[in-house]
């Protein structure tokens, strides 16, 4: 039976403010480069103040939101559970999410008093992204934000590891995972960031529970979580908690391990200027590929190609031109698969 939604996402609702900076500026402001750091609102205001002379762009974000929007724009039907406040930033987030066609609890739920979460995304010349996040009200996302009827009508539940940073969100994520496993909904999870693995390991373990159907991570997250120093050992360790393991390797592509079978996915040589959201779009494209009938290998090809297109531009969303290119590539993969059967 065909489900109403291909991907049901749950994660932080953060408005991303993206700014180009130098490595020297990061150092002068004592910002840890290349990772996500949770900070208080006062610290974030201080950082915004330091960049008042720089222009920025903003978009509704959060890792899982980027993944869900990516899958939606490629053709999947998606739902996203999150929490924003009844402020200007929250209404911007709600409108931006719904304008992408994603269904959400925000369309029917009254917004609460408080402050919507914000993420200051700092992009350096090497295309690296450094994130300083004030969670705001998204840290209070709880199981009331979960639409069980929509979740029950979904093929996959996708949860971001960043939720392990808040006790309330962690509990809600664990409950959602339990519900999915009890009702035969496939579970997908992302380790999200090396800092989450370092500082919130117990929370990640709680969300994963007795294992997931699909685990996404990059090389640094894989080795940090598994306590290993190479890809082979990391794969051996992580395969014990995931039926399918996807480890992204930046420009080198990715490796997929599906029930013991290893699939190597080629990378694409492009001129990267901004890697913000690349891993998120990889996951979204991969999930779209799987739920639209592509094989693991073809879904990996699509995900690698889509994320390579994204890093050639600024921002976590494919431009209309790039999106058209990725959609065409997806159709080519589908035709290749049909012709080979």
Helices and strands as residue ranges (DSSP letters): E 5-10, E 14-20, H 23-28, E 36-38, H 41-50, E 57-61, H 63-74, E 78-81, H 88-99, E 103-104, G 105-107, E 117-123, E 129-134, G 136-140, G 143-145, H 148-152, E 154-160, G 161-165, H 167-182, E 186-190, H 194-199, H 201-208, E 212-218, H 219-226, H 231-238, E 242-248, G 250-252, E 254-258, E 261-265, H 278-291, H 296-310, H 320-340
